[in-house]
């Protein structure tokens, strides 16, 4: 099975039926190259736009059916991935309540419902894997959910469980970017887990013990700082230790630039991964034309004309627009567009999309 590395950020209205992505053979041709090469396809999107829940289920179905992609690696942490996997296994929407997007946005709930229905038809089910930092409360509740039924827990783990179970814990730790207090809690919890690895290995089902191992070994700890490098370490660890060849990474589009348009001193995930000699990288991002997103306060929708107005794409508006055959079109940056390839290898044009629904 091939892997999908999936960023949490794809956001959109889920329309009935599958959404046609024009020129999707571009992805299949990338995967069909040198057999002995591991390939990593990156696609980045704009968090507050409406593209994701529309495009995401279609991508999952398309890549599973064409390339047998069944593992969805995402931009959130392994604790949140744990709850998405529980939802895919059971269809119980209470598990989505522990996630950031599935627990808050109507569009994301509908997108995951579509993926759940698709997953029920598969002989080899989908699996979600997190490669980013964990939100403190999500980390704790995943740990609690796994360990709550275990008898004869070590005293330290039992004490940790009692702390998490208190109403004060919910008030003290949130699901936003981890605070220093939250990072300290996660760090100390990992230290306790590390002291009781034999209990975890011997007492838990294999799948649960693997989740706890992922929680313990997650390099990413929070927003900013070394986050790009930390996600890169998580991604490379999964890819290098896998027997699979083909991978897709779906993240926020700032991560996918080879040469950033702004904040040029900040390292970008695409470049970090590009330096991994065992991988062949193809990176691209979603650009919007006549599509909406929310403003910074999520109160007023604004219309984006990125092809027409945004540097450097606006200098190539006419040739790009001519290639955009529908609401979603993959455009390789070759030929007359080759000078743009210093930023990314391709773009996915999204037209006529609205802001995400709450």
C-alpha positions as CSV (number, residue, x, y, z in Angstrom):
1,X,0.0,0.0,0.0
2,X,1.2,3.5,-0.7
3,X,1.0,6.3,1.8
4,X,-0.8,9.6,1.9
5,X,0.8,12.3,4.0
6,X,-2.0,14.5,4.7
7,X,-2.3,17.9,6.2
8,X,-5.2,18.8,8.4
9,X,-5.8,22.0,6.4
10,X,-8.0,21.1,3.4
11,X,-11.2,23.0,4.0
12,X,-14.3,23.2,1.8
13,X,-18.0,22.4,1.2
14,X,-18.6,18.8,0.4
15,X,-20.8,18.6,-2.6
16,X,-22.8,15.6,-3.6
17,X,-20.9,13.1,-5.8
18,X,-17.2,13.1,-6.6
19,X,-15.5,16.3,-7.7
20,X,-13.6,16.1,-11.0
21,X,-9.9,17.1,-10.8
22,X,-8.7,17.8,-14.3
23,X,-5.3,16.4,-15.3
24,X,-5.1,14.1,-12.3
25,X,-3.0,11.8,-14.4
26,X,-0.1,14.1,-13.6
27,X,0.0,12.5,-10.1
28,X,-0.3,9.0,-11.4
29,X,2.5,9.6,-13.9
30,X,4.8,10.8,-11.1
31,X,4.1,7.6,-9.1
32,X,4.6,5.4,-12.2
33,X,8.3,6.4,-12.6
34,X,11.4,4.6,-11.4
35,X,10.3,1.6,-9.5
36,X,13.2,1.5,-7.0
37,X,12.7,5.2,-6.1
38,X,10.6,6.4,-3.1
39,X,8.4,9.2,-4.3
40,X,6.8,11.9,-2.2
41,X,4.1,14.1,-3.7
42,X,3.3,17.3,-1.7
43,X,0.1,19.3,-2.1
44,X,-0.5,22.4,0.0
45,X,-3.7,24.4,0.5
46,X,-5.1,27.5,2.2
47,X,-6.6,26.8,5.6
48,X,-9.6,29.1,5.5
49,X,-10.7,28.4,2.0
50,X,-13.4,26.0,0.9
51,X,-11.3,23.6,-1.1
52,X,-10.5,20.8,1.3
53,X,-13.6,18.9,2.2
54,X,-14.5,19.0,-1.5
55,X,-11.2,17.9,-2.8
56,X,-10.0,15.7,0.0
57,X,-12.5,12.8,-0.2
58,X,-12.0,12.8,-3.9
59,X,-8.2,12.6,-3.6
60,X,-8.5,9.8,-1.1
61,X,-10.7,7.8,-3.4
62,X,-8.7,8.5,-6.5
63,X,-5.4,7.7,-5.0
64,X,-6.6,4.5,-3.3
65,X,-8.3,3.3,-6.5
66,X,-5.4,4.2,-8.9
67,X,-2.4,3.6,-6.6
68,X,-3.8,1.6,-3.6
69,X,-3.0,4.5,-1.2
70,X,-4.4,3.5,2.1
71,X,-2.4,5.4,4.8
72,X,-3.3,9.1,5.3
73,X,-0.4,10.9,7.0
74,X,-1.6,14.3,8.2
75,X,-0.4,17.6,9.5
76,X,-1.9,17.2,13.0
77,X,-0.4,15.0,15.7
78,X,-0.6,11.2,16.3
79,X,-3.1,11.7,19.2
80,X,-5.6,13.4,16.8
81,X,-4.9,10.7,14.2
82,X,-5.9,8.1,16.9
83,X,-9.4,9.6,17.1
84,X,-9.8,9.8,13.4
85,X,-8.9,6.1,13.2
86,X,-11.5,5.3,15.8
87,X,-14.1,7.1,13.8
88,X,-13.1,5.2,10.6
89,X,-13.4,1.9,12.5
90,X,-16.7,2.6,14.2
91,X,-18.5,5.5,12.5
92,X,-19.2,6.9,15.9
93,X,-19.0,10.7,15.6
94,X,-18.2,11.2,19.2
95,X,-14.6,10.5,18.2
96,X,-14.6,13.4,15.8
97,X,-15.4,15.7,18.8
98,X,-11.8,15.2,19.9
99,X,-10.4,16.5,16.6
100,X,-9.8,20.1,15.6
101,X,-11.5,20.2,12.2
102,X,-13.9,17.2,12.3
103,X,-15.0,18.4,15.7
104,X,-15.7,22.0,14.7
105,X,-16.4,22.5,11.0
106,X,-19.6,21.1,9.3
107,X,-17.8,20.7,6.0
108,X,-15.0,18.6,7.6
109,X,-17.6,16.4,9.4
110,X,-19.3,15.7,6.0
111,X,-15.9,15.0,4.4
112,X,-15.0,12.4,7.0
113,X,-18.5,10.9,6.7
114,X,-17.8,10.4,3.0
115,X,-14.4,8.9,3.7
116,X,-15.9,6.6,6.3
117,X,-18.5,5.3,3.9
118,X,-15.8,4.7,1.3
119,X,-13.6,3.0,3.9
120,X,-16.4,0.5,4.7
121,X,-16.1,-0.8,1.1
122,X,-12.4,-1.5,1.3
123,X,-10.7,-4.9,1.9
124,X,-7.6,-3.0,3.2
125,X,-9.0,-0.1,5.3
126,X,-7.6,3.4,5.4
127,X,-5.3,4.5,8.3
128,X,-4.6,8.0,9.5
129,X,-1.1,8.8,10.9
130,X,-0.1,12.2,12.4
131,X,3.2,13.9,11.7
132,X,2.8,17.3,13.4
133,X,2.6,18.4,17.1
134,X,-0.2,17.3,19.4
135,X,-2.6,19.6,21.2
136,X,-2.1,19.1,24.9
137,X,-5.7,18.1,25.7
138,X,-5.9,15.8,22.7
139,X,-2.7,14.1,23.6
140,X,-3.9,13.5,27.2
141,X,-7.4,12.2,26.2
142,X,-5.9,9.8,23.6
143,X,-3.6,8.4,26.3
144,X,-6.5,8.2,28.8
145,X,-8.8,6.4,26.3
146,X,-6.1,3.8,25.6
147,X,-5.2,3.1,29.2
148,X,-8.5,3.6,31.1
149,X,-9.5,-0.1,30.9
150,X,-6.1,-1.5,31.9
151,X,-5.9,-3.2,35.3
152,X,-3.0,-3.1,37.6
153,X,-1.5,0.0,36.1
154,X,1.9,1.2,37.5
155,X,1.4,3.8,40.2
156,X,2.9,6.6,38.1
157,X,0.6,5.9,35.2
158,X,-2.4,5.6,37.5
159,X,-1.6,9.0,39.0
160,X,-1.3,10.4,35.5
161,X,-4.7,9.0,34.6
162,X,-6.2,10.6,37.7
163,X,-4.9,14.0,36.8
164,X,-6.3,13.8,33.2
165,X,-9.7,12.6,34.6
166,X,-10.2,15.7,36.7
167,X,-12.4,18.6,35.5
168,X,-9.6,21.0,36.3
169,X,-7.5,19.3,33.6
170,X,-10.0,20.3,30.9
171,X,-9.9,23.9,32.1
172,X,-6.1,24.1,32.4
173,X,-5.2,22.6,29.0
174,X,-6.7,23.4,25.6
175,X,-6.7,22.3,22.0
176,X,-5.0,25.4,20.7
177,X,-1.2,25.8,20.1
178,X,0.5,24.2,23.2
179,X,1.5,26.6,25.9
180,X,4.7,26.2,27.8
181,X,2.6,24.7,30.6
182,X,1.1,22.3,28.1
183,X,4.5,21.3,26.6
184,X,5.8,20.6,30.2
185,X,2.8,18.3,30.8
186,X,3.4,16.4,27.6
187,X,7.1,16.1,28.3
188,X,6.6,14.8,31.8
189,X,3.9,12.4,30.6
190,X,6.3,11.0,28.0
191,X,9.0,10.5,30.7
192,X,6.5,8.4,32.7
193,X,5.6,6.4,29.7
194,X,9.3,5.8,28.9
195,X,9.8,4.3,32.4
196,X,7.0,1.8,31.8
197,X,7.5,0.6,28.3
198,X,7.4,-3.1,29.3
199,X,3.9,-2.6,30.8
200,X,2.8,-0.8,27.6
201,X,4.2,-3.5,25.4
202,X,3.0,-6.5,27.4
203,X,-0.4,-5.2,28.6
204,X,-1.9,-3.4,25.6
205,X,-3.1,-4.6,22.2
206,X,-0.4,-4.2,19.6
207,X,-2.3,-1.4,17.8
208,X,-2.7,0.6,21.1
209,X,0.9,0.2,22.1
210,X,2.0,1.4,18.7
211,X,-0.1,4.6,19.2
212,X,1.6,5.3,22.5
213,X,5.0,4.7,20.9
214,X,4.1,7.3,18.2
215,X,3.0,9.7,21.0
216,X,6.3,9.2,22.7
217,X,8.5,9.6,19.6
218,X,6.8,12.6,18.1
219,X,9.5,15.2,17.3
220,X,7.1,18.1,16.9
221,X,6.1,19.9,20.1
222,X,4.4,23.1,19.1
223,X,3.9,26.0,16.6
224,X,6.9,28.0,15.4
225,X,10.5,27.3,16.4
226,X,11.8,24.1,14.8
227,X,8.4,22.9,13.7
228,X,9.3,22.6,10.0
229,X,12.4,20.5,10.8
230,X,10.4,18.4,13.4
231,X,7.6,17.6,10.9
232,X,10.3,16.7,8.4
233,X,11.9,14.3,10.8
234,X,8.5,12.6,11.5
235,X,7.8,12.4,7.7
236,X,11.2,11.0,6.8
237,X,11.1,8.4,9.7
238,X,7.8,7.1,8.3
239,X,8.9,7.0,4.7
240,X,12.4,5.5,5.3
241,X,11.1,2.7,7.6
242,X,8.2,1.8,5.3
243,X,8.3,-0.9,2.7
244,X,6.2,1.3,0.4
245,X,7.4,3.4,-2.5
246,X,4.9,6.2,-3.1
247,X,3.7,8.9,-0.7
248,X,1.5,12.0,-0.7
249,X,1.9,14.8,1.7
250,X,-1.1,17.2,2.0
251,X,-0.3,20.2,4.2
252,X,-0.8,24.0,4.5
253,X,0.6,25.5,1.4
254,X,3.4,27.6,3.1
255,X,5.1,24.3,3.8
256,X,5.3,23.4,0.1
257,X,7.4,26.3,-1.3
258,X,10.9,25.5,-2.5
259,X,11.6,29.2,-2.5
260,X,9.2,31.2,-0.2
261,X,7.4,34.3,-1.4
262,X,7.9,35.9,2.0
263,X,9.7,35.2,5.3
264,X,12.7,33.9,3.3
265,X,14.8,33.1,6.4
266,X,12.3,30.5,7.6
267,X,13.1,27.0,6.5
268,X,10.3,25.3,4.5
269,X,9.3,21.6,4.8
270,X,9.5,21.0,1.1
271,X,13.2,22.0,1.0
272,X,13.9,19.9,4.1
273,X,12.4,16.9,2.5
274,X,14.1,17.7,-0.8
275,X,17.5,17.3,0.9
276,X,16.6,13.7,1.7
277,X,18.5,11.8,-1.0
278,X,16.4,8.7,-0.7
279,X,13.3,10.6,-1.9
280,X,12.1,12.0,-5.2
281,X,10.0,15.1,-4.4
282,X,7.2,16.7,-6.4
283,X,5.7,19.8,-4.6
284,X,2.7,22.0,-5.4
285,X,0.0,24.1,-3.9
286,X,-3.6,25.2,-4.3
287,X,-4.2,28.7,-5.8
288,X,-7.6,30.3,-5.8
289,X,-9.4,32.3,-8.5
290,X,-12.9,33.7,-7.9
291,X,-13.0,31.7,-4.7
292,X,-13.8,32.8,-1.1
293,X,-12.2,32.4,2.3
294,X,-12.8,33.9,5.7
295,X,-11.0,37.0,6.9
296,X,-8.7,36.9,9.9
297,X,-11.6,37.0,12.3
298,X,-13.7,34.4,10.5
299,X,-16.5,36.9,10.2
300,X,-16.5,38.2,6.6
301,X,-15.9,36.1,3.5
302,X,-13.4,37.6,1.0
303,X,-12.9,36.7,-2.6
304,X,-9.5,35.6,-3.8
305,X,-8.1,36.4,-7.3
306,X,-4.7,34.9,-6.8
307,X,-3.9,34.1,-10.4
308,X,-5.0,37.6,-11.5
309,X,-3.5,39.7,-8.6
310,X,-0.8,37.8,-6.7
311,X,2.9,37.8,-7.4
312,X,4.4,35.8,-9.1
313,X,1.4,34.1,-10.6
314,X,-0.2,37.2,-12.0
315,X,2.5,37.7,-14.6
316,X,1.3,34.3,-16.1
317,X,-2.4,34.8,-15.6
318,X,-3.5,34.1,-19.2
319,X,-1.6,30.9,-19.9
320,X,-2.6,29.5,-16.5
321,X,-6.2,30.5,-16.7
322,X,-6.5,28.9,-20.2
323,X,-5.4,25.5,-18.7
324,X,-8.0,25.7,-15.8
325,X,-10.7,23.5,-17.4
326,X,-13.0,23.3,-14.4
327,X,-13.4,24.0,-10.7
328,X,-10.2,22.0,-9.9
329,X,-7.3,21.7,-12.4
330,X,-3.7,20.5,-11.9
331,X,-1.3,22.7,-13.9
332,X,2.4,21.6,-14.2
333,X,4.8,24.5,-14.2
334,X,6.6,23.5,-17.4
335,X,7.0,25.1,-20.8
336,X,6.0,28.7,-20.7
337,X,5.4,28.4,-17.0
338,X,8.9,26.9,-16.2
339,X,10.2,30.1,-14.6
340,X,7.7,29.6,-11.8
341,X,9.1,26.1,-11.0
342,X,11.6,27.6,-8.6
343,X,8.7,28.0,-6.2
344,X,6.8,24.7,-6.7
345,X,6.5,22.1,-9.4
346,X,2.8,22.5,-10.1
347,X,-0.3,24.3,-9.0
348,X,-3.9,23.1,-8.4
349,X,-6.3,25.9,-9.5
350,X,-9.5,26.1,-7.4
351,X,-12.4,28.1,-8.8
352,X,-15.9,28.9,-7.6
353,X,-15.4,27.7,-4.0
354,X,-17.0,29.3,-0.8
355,X,-15.6,29.6,2.7
356,X,-15.8,26.7,5.1
357,X,-19.1,26.3,7.1
358,X,-19.2,26.1,10.9
